[in-house]
Amino acid sequence: MRGLKSPLRNINALVSWVKEDYQVVDTDTGHKHLDLIDSTVEKMETLINGILSYSSVISRKIRAKEVSLEETFRNIENIIFIPTHFSLKVPTHLPSVIGDEIKIQQLFQNLIDNSIKYNDKKQGRIEIGCKEENEFCIISVKDNGIGINPKYHEKIFKMFQTLDASDSENSSGIGLSVVQKIVEQYEGEIYLDSEEGVGTTFFVKLKKYYS
């Protein structure tokens, strides 16, 4: 499936070469057409990356081992880009869950990425919480972003679905599908509470690890 990217790279290269030729030709229409091709190629690459991510979750062998949530969030903080006007608050003590360290990290990284992406506040906030409930722990990812209309609460977990047409410009519509698939693989649950203009909280219910 990764071979799908090869034609896109070829198109990118061809567009770059043609753009160089257009440097000596003053034609706004030609440049607009080339920019449109560039934009379309970027959308296709975003979509393919999303499909590859979803495919890797399905094909990767399901491993049931201890995953430290403390280590998971430390890793995310080290690799994810958090804008300077954002604060990410993570509790100092978090339990371990049953899962695969790569999948669990991908799960929460996708949720944090979403919290950053869908935030229109001058000071963005993301707060991680956790509470224990019998043999499960419920991890929450709370933000003060744009919020999600209730009519989208189920739709956002479906593949290729975005909140609105403009969002499809830079989103594959697969990120939350990946999150839901990972949660389902470990017999967990994901749900949300949201208010438009105020923010969203995603709740992820996973089985606790007992040493």
C-alpha positions as CSV (number, residue, x, y, z in Angstrom):
1,M,0.0,0.0,0.0
2,R,2.9,2.4,0.6
3,G,3.5,2.2,-3.2
4,L,0.5,4.6,-3.5
5,K,2.8,7.4,-2.6
6,S,5.1,6.9,-5.5
7,P,2.8,8.5,-8.1
8,L,2.3,11.5,-5.9
9,R,6.0,12.1,-5.6
10,N,6.3,11.9,-9.4
11,I,3.5,14.5,-9.8
12,N,5.1,16.7,-7.2
13,A,8.4,16.6,-9.1
14,L,6.7,17.3,-12.4
15,V,4.8,20.3,-11.0
16,S,8.1,21.7,-9.5
17,W,9.8,21.5,-12.9
18,V,6.9,23.1,-14.7
19,K,6.8,25.9,-12.1
20,E,10.4,26.6,-12.8
21,D,9.6,26.9,-16.5
22,Y,6.8,29.3,-15.7
23,Q,9.2,31.6,-13.9
24,V,10.0,33.2,-17.2
25,V,6.4,33.2,-18.4
26,D,4.0,35.8,-16.9
27,T,0.7,33.8,-16.7
28,D,-1.4,34.0,-13.5
29,T,-3.7,31.3,-14.9
30,G,-0.9,28.8,-15.3
31,H,0.4,29.4,-11.8
32,K,-3.1,29.0,-10.3
33,H,-3.6,25.7,-12.1
34,L,-0.3,24.4,-10.8
35,D,-1.1,25.6,-7.3
36,L,-4.3,23.7,-7.5
37,I,-2.5,20.5,-8.6
38,D,-0.1,21.0,-5.6
39,S,-3.0,21.4,-3.2
40,T,-4.8,18.3,-4.6
41,V,-1.6,16.2,-4.2
42,E,-1.2,17.4,-0.6
43,K,-4.8,16.3,0.2
44,M,-4.2,12.9,-1.4
45,E,-1.0,12.4,0.6
46,T,-2.8,13.3,3.8
47,L,-5.5,10.8,3.0
48,I,-3.0,8.0,2.1
49,N,-1.1,8.7,5.4
50,G,-4.4,8.3,7.3
51,I,-5.2,5.0,5.5
52,L,-1.8,3.7,6.2
53,S,-2.1,4.6,9.9
54,Y,-5.5,2.9,10.1
55,S,-4.1,-0.2,8.2
56,S,-1.1,-0.5,10.6
57,V,-3.5,-0.5,13.6
58,I,-5.5,-3.4,12.1
59,S,-2.6,-5.4,10.8
60,R,-0.4,-5.0,13.9
61,K,-0.6,-8.0,16.2
62,I,-2.6,-7.3,19.3
63,R,-0.3,-7.4,22.3
64,A,-1.6,-7.4,25.9
65,K,1.1,-6.2,28.2
66,E,1.7,-3.5,30.8
67,V,1.7,0.1,29.4
68,S,2.7,2.9,31.7
69,L,0.5,5.9,31.1
70,E,3.1,8.1,32.8
71,E,5.7,7.0,30.2
72,T,3.2,7.3,27.4
73,F,2.5,10.9,28.1
74,R,6.2,11.7,28.7
75,N,6.9,10.3,25.2
76,I,4.1,12.3,23.7
77,E,5.3,15.5,25.3
78,N,8.8,14.9,23.8
79,I,7.7,14.3,20.2
80,I,4.6,16.3,19.6
81,F,4.6,20.0,18.6
82,I,2.8,22.0,21.2
83,P,2.4,25.7,20.2
84,T,3.7,28.3,22.7
85,H,0.2,29.6,23.5
86,F,-0.8,26.1,24.6
87,S,-0.5,24.5,28.0
88,L,-0.6,20.7,28.5
89,K,-1.2,19.5,32.0
90,V,-0.5,15.9,32.9
91,P,-1.0,14.3,36.4
92,T,2.2,13.3,38.1
93,H,0.9,9.8,39.0
94,L,-0.9,7.7,36.4
95,P,-1.7,3.9,36.5
96,S,-0.7,1.3,33.9
97,V,-3.1,-0.2,31.5
98,I,-3.3,-3.3,29.4
99,G,-2.3,-2.8,25.7
100,D,0.5,-2.1,23.2
101,E,2.7,0.8,24.0
102,I,2.8,2.0,20.4
103,K,-0.9,1.8,19.9
104,I,-1.7,3.4,23.3
105,Q,0.7,6.3,22.5
106,Q,-0.9,6.7,19.1
107,L,-4.3,6.8,20.6
108,F,-3.6,9.7,23.0
109,Q,-1.3,11.5,20.6
110,N,-4.2,11.6,18.1
111,L,-6.5,13.0,20.7
112,I,-4.0,15.7,21.8
113,D,-3.3,16.6,18.2
114,N,-7.1,17.1,17.7
115,S,-7.3,19.3,20.8
116,I,-4.5,21.5,19.4
117,K,-5.9,21.6,15.9
118,Y,-9.5,22.5,16.9
119,N,-8.8,25.4,19.2
120,D,-9.5,29.0,18.5
121,K,-8.5,30.4,21.9
122,K,-5.6,32.8,22.6
123,Q,-4.5,30.5,25.4
124,G,-5.2,26.9,24.6
125,R,-5.5,24.4,27.4
126,I,-5.3,20.6,27.4
127,E,-5.7,18.7,30.7
128,I,-5.2,15.0,31.2
129,G,-7.2,13.4,33.9
130,C,-7.7,9.9,35.2
131,K,-10.0,8.0,37.6
132,E,-10.3,4.4,38.5
133,E,-13.5,2.4,38.1
134,N,-13.5,-1.2,39.2
135,E,-11.0,-3.0,36.8
136,F,-10.9,-0.1,34.4
137,C,-9.4,3.4,34.5
138,I,-10.9,6.3,32.6
139,I,-8.5,8.7,31.1
140,S,-9.8,12.1,30.0
141,V,-8.4,14.5,27.5
142,K,-10.0,17.9,28.1
143,D,-9.5,21.1,26.0
144,N,-11.0,24.6,25.8
145,G,-11.3,24.4,22.0
146,I,-14.2,25.0,19.6
147,G,-16.3,22.2,20.9
148,I,-18.4,19.7,18.8
149,N,-22.0,19.9,18.0
150,P,-23.9,16.8,19.4
151,K,-25.0,15.8,15.9
152,Y,-21.3,15.1,15.1
153,H,-20.6,13.0,18.2
154,E,-21.0,9.7,16.5
155,K,-20.0,10.8,13.0
156,I,-16.5,11.9,14.0
157,F,-15.5,8.3,14.7
158,K,-16.3,7.2,11.2
159,M,-13.7,7.0,8.5
160,F,-13.3,9.9,6.1
161,Q,-15.6,12.1,8.2
162,T,-14.7,15.6,9.2
163,L,-16.7,18.3,11.1
164,D,-17.2,20.5,8.0
165,A,-16.1,20.9,4.4
166,S,-13.3,23.3,5.2
167,D,-11.8,20.8,7.6
168,S,-11.3,18.3,4.8
169,E,-8.6,20.6,3.4
170,N,-6.0,19.4,5.9
171,S,-7.5,16.4,7.5
172,S,-7.8,12.8,6.4
173,G,-10.9,12.2,8.6
174,I,-9.2,9.0,9.9
175,G,-7.5,10.1,13.1
176,L,-10.5,9.4,15.5
177,S,-11.3,6.1,13.6
178,V,-7.8,5.0,14.5
179,V,-8.4,6.0,18.2
180,Q,-11.7,4.1,18.3
181,K,-10.2,1.0,16.6
182,I,-7.4,0.8,19.2
183,V,-9.9,1.2,22.1
184,E,-12.1,-1.6,20.7
185,Q,-9.1,-3.9,20.3
186,Y,-8.6,-3.8,24.1
187,E,-12.2,-4.1,25.0
188,G,-12.4,-0.5,26.1
189,E,-14.7,2.4,25.4
190,I,-14.5,5.9,24.1
191,Y,-17.0,8.7,24.5
192,L,-17.1,12.5,24.8
193,D,-18.7,15.5,26.4
194,S,-18.6,18.7,24.5
195,E,-20.1,22.2,24.3
196,E,-19.7,24.4,21.3
197,G,-17.4,27.4,21.9
198,V,-16.4,26.0,25.3
199,G,-14.4,22.8,24.7
200,T,-14.4,19.0,24.5
201,T,-13.5,16.2,26.8
202,F,-12.8,12.7,25.4
203,F,-13.0,9.8,27.8
204,V,-11.0,6.6,27.2
205,K,-11.9,3.6,29.2
206,L,-9.2,0.9,29.4
207,K,-8.5,-2.1,31.5
208,K,-6.0,-1.6,34.4
209,Y,-2.8,-3.6,34.6
210,Y,-2.3,-5.5,37.8
211,S,1.3,-6.5,38.7
